[in-house]
């Protein structure tokens, strides 16, 4: 309830549970909860991304690639999609003892320093 400046301790006295549910359901896209649950973009950021994408499409259409329908522009990734790609990349990297030993050897790190 930080967005509205209300304390959860005051729920039931200053405002009802029903009021709290209505406020949460209608939180603006800039609120921390909506950004955490959604794709990470506010409505303004999503609109700007859409405009930027549309401009790239308009620029691409009269080109040779546009006439042959290849190398189409892609809609920008949301912050959530970028985070997921980074997480997948990190999780797919297996730092096994063998890998680390080979890496240390290729870097010239002596055995006693590993």
C-alpha positions as CSV (number, residue, x, y, z in Angstrom):
1,X,0.0,0.0,0.0
2,X,3.1,2.1,-0.2
3,X,1.9,3.7,-3.5
4,X,-1.2,5.1,-1.7
5,X,0.7,6.1,1.4
6,X,-1.3,3.8,3.6
7,X,-0.2,1.4,6.3
8,X,-1.3,-2.2,6.4
9,X,-1.7,-1.9,10.2
10,X,-4.5,0.6,9.6
11,X,-6.5,-1.8,7.5
12,X,-9.8,-2.5,9.0
13,X,-9.9,0.9,10.8
14,X,-8.9,3.6,8.3
15,X,-10.0,1.5,5.3
16,X,-11.6,-1.8,4.7
17,X,-10.2,-5.0,3.3
18,X,-12.5,-4.5,0.3
19,X,-11.0,-1.0,-0.2
20,X,-7.5,-2.5,0.0
21,X,-8.4,-5.1,-2.6
22,X,-9.8,-2.5,-4.9
23,X,-6.7,-0.3,-4.6
24,X,-4.4,-3.3,-5.3
25,X,-6.5,-4.3,-8.3
26,X,-6.2,-0.8,-9.8
27,X,-2.6,0.0,-9.0
28,X,-0.9,2.0,-11.7
29,X,1.6,0.3,-14.0
30,X,4.4,2.3,-12.3
31,X,3.9,0.6,-9.0
32,X,6.4,-1.9,-7.6
33,X,3.9,-4.7,-7.5
34,X,2.7,-4.3,-11.1
35,X,6.2,-4.0,-12.4
36,X,7.2,-7.2,-10.4
37,X,4.2,-9.2,-11.6
38,X,4.0,-7.9,-15.1
39,X,6.7,-7.7,-17.8
40,X,8.7,-5.0,-16.1
41,X,7.4,-2.1,-18.3
42,X,5.2,0.7,-17.4
43,X,2.4,1.7,-19.8
44,X,4.5,4.7,-21.0
45,X,7.6,2.5,-21.6
46,X,5.5,0.0,-23.5
47,X,4.0,2.8,-25.6
48,X,7.5,4.2,-26.4
49,X,8.7,0.7,-27.3
50,X,5.7,0.3,-29.6
51,X,6.4,3.7,-31.3
52,X,10.1,2.9,-31.7
53,X,9.3,-0.5,-33.2
54,X,6.7,1.1,-35.6
55,X,9.4,3.6,-36.8
56,X,11.9,0.8,-37.4
57,X,9.2,-1.1,-39.4
58,X,8.5,2.0,-41.5
59,X,12.2,2.4,-42.2
60,X,12.6,-1.3,-43.1
61,X,9.6,-1.6,-45.5
62,X,11.1,0.4,-48.5
63,X,14.4,-1.4,-48.3
64,X,15.4,-4.4,-50.4
65,X,15.0,-6.6,-47.3
66,X,11.5,-5.2,-46.8
67,X,10.5,-5.9,-50.4
68,X,11.7,-9.5,-50.0
69,X,10.2,-9.8,-46.5
70,X,13.4,-10.8,-44.8
71,X,15.3,-9.5,-41.7
72,X,12.2,-8.0,-40.2
73,X,12.6,-5.8,-37.2
74,X,11.8,-7.4,-33.9
75,X,9.8,-5.9,-31.1
76,X,12.1,-4.9,-28.2
77,X,12.5,-7.4,-25.4
78,X,10.8,-6.5,-22.1
79,X,13.0,-6.2,-19.0
80,X,11.5,-9.5,-17.8
81,X,12.5,-11.3,-21.1
82,X,16.1,-9.9,-20.8
83,X,16.3,-11.1,-17.1
84,X,15.1,-14.6,-18.1
85,X,17.7,-14.8,-20.9
86,X,20.5,-13.8,-18.5
87,X,19.2,-16.3,-15.9
88,X,19.1,-19.1,-18.5
89,X,22.6,-18.3,-19.6
90,X,24.0,-18.3,-16.1
91,X,22.1,-21.5,-15.2
92,X,23.3,-23.3,-18.3
93,X,26.9,-22.6,-17.4
94,X,28.2,-25.5,-15.4
95,X,31.3,-24.7,-13.4
96,X,32.4,-28.2,-12.8
97,X,35.8,-28.9,-11.1
98,X,37.1,-30.2,-14.5
99,X,36.1,-27.0,-16.2
100,X,37.6,-24.8,-13.5
101,X,40.8,-26.7,-13.6
102,X,41.1,-26.4,-17.3
103,X,40.3,-22.7,-17.1
104,X,42.9,-22.2,-14.4
105,X,45.4,-24.0,-16.5
106,X,44.7,-22.0,-19.6
107,X,45.1,-18.8,-17.6
108,X,48.4,-20.0,-16.2
109,X,47.3,-20.1,-12.6
110,X,49.7,-22.3,-10.5
111,X,48.4,-25.4,-8.8
112,X,49.0,-24.0,-5.3
113,X,46.9,-20.8,-6.1
114,X,43.8,-22.6,-7.3
